[in-house]
């Protein structure tokens, strides 16, 4: 199964669809970065004071920082009005990878 951002690149490459959908997808991913990054930071702060939190608090801070970095890079691309999906795919993949990790961490936090 292909990811939505991969389909956009293929459709765009065939000339069927204009390149601007990648900008809309980037905006949605950026919003998700900010939301989940803020949640991660909040959970990290809450865990930091608990003796049994282990490395999870540090990992959540690292997750939050990575989400911020990816957000800024996507913001730069959008501000330049870059429309080549290849420029965005690396960042979209990082977001998906980190969000998968965060879903597991979140399950541990609320366990």
For each residue, the residues with C-beta under 8 A, 3 or more apart:
1:
2: 6 7 10
3: 6 7 92 93 96
4: 7 8 25
5: 8 9 22 25 85 88 89 92
6: 2 3 9 10 89
7: 2 3 4 10 11
8: 4 5 11 12 17 21 22 25 85
9: 5 6 12 13 22 85 86 89
10: 2 6 7 13 14
11: 7 8 14 16 17
12: 8 9 15 16 17 18 19 21 22 83 85
13: 9 10
14: 10 11
15: 12
16: 11 12
17: 8 11 12 21
18: 12 21
19: 12 22 83 84 85
20: 23 24 83
21: 8 12 17 18 24 25
22: 5 8 9 12 19 25 26 83 84 85 88
23: 20 26 27 78 81 83
24: 20 21 27 28
25: 4 5 8 21 22 28 29 88 92
26: 22 23 29 30 74 77 78 88
27: 23 24 30 31 78
28: 24 25 31 32
29: 25 26 32 33 74 91 92 95
30: 26 27 33 34 71 74 75 78
31: 27 28 34 35
32: 28 29 35 36 95 99
33: 29 30 36 37 67 68 70 71 74 95
34: 30 31 37 38 67 71
35: 31 32 38 39
36: 32 33 39 40 67 99 102
37: 33 34 40 41 63 64 65 66 67 68 71
38: 34 35 41 42 64
39: 35 36 42 43 106
40: 36 37 43 44 60 61 63 64 67 102 105
41: 37 38 44 45 60 61 64
42: 38 39 45 46
43: 39 40 46 47 60 105 106 109
44: 40 41 47 48 56 57 58 60 61 64
45: 41 42 48 57
46: 42 43 49 50
47: 43 44 50 53 56 57 60 109
48: 44 45 53 57
49: 46
50: 46 47 53 57
51:
52:
53: 47 48 50 56 57
54: 57
55: 58 59
56: 44 47 53 59 60 105 108 109
57: 44 45 47 48 50 53 54 60 61
58: 44 55 61 62
59: 55 56 62 63 105
60: 40 41 43 44 47 56 57 63 64 105
61: 40 41 44 57 58 64 65
62: 58 59 65 66
63: 37 40 59 60 66 67 98 101 102 105
64: 37 38 40 41 44 60 61 67 68
65: 37 61 62 68 69
66: 37 62 63 69 70 94 98
67: 33 34 36 37 40 63 64 70 71 95 98
68: 33 37 64 65 71 72
69: 65 66 72 73
70: 33 66 67 73 74 91 94 95 98
71: 30 33 34 37 67 68 74 75
72: 68 69 75 76
73: 69 70 76 77 91
74: 26 29 30 33 70 71 77 78 88 91
75: 30 71 72 78 79
76: 72 73 79 80
77: 26 73 74 80 82 87 88 91
78: 23 26 27 30 74 75 81 82
79: 75 76
80: 76 77
81: 23 78
82: 77 78 87 88
83: 12 19 20 22 23
84: 19 22 87 88
85: 5 8 9 12 19 22 88 89
86: 9 89
87: 77 82 84 90
88: 5 22 25 26 74 77 82 84 85 91 92
89: 5 6 9 85 86 92 93
90: 87 93 94
91: 29 70 73 74 77 88 94 95
92: 3 5 25 29 88 89 95 96
93: 3 89 90 96 97
94: 66 70 90 91 97 98
95: 29 32 33 67 70 91 92 98 99
96: 3 92 93 99 100
97: 93 94 100 101
98: 63 66 67 70 94 95 101 102
99: 32 36 95 96 102 103
100: 96 97 103 104
101: 63 97 98 104 105
102: 36 40 63 98 99 105 106
103: 99 100 106 107
104: 100 101 107 108
105: 40 43 56 59 60 63 101 102 108 109
106: 39 43 102 103 109 110
107: 103 104 110 111
108: 56 104 105 111
109: 43 47 56 105 106
110: 106 107
111: 107 108
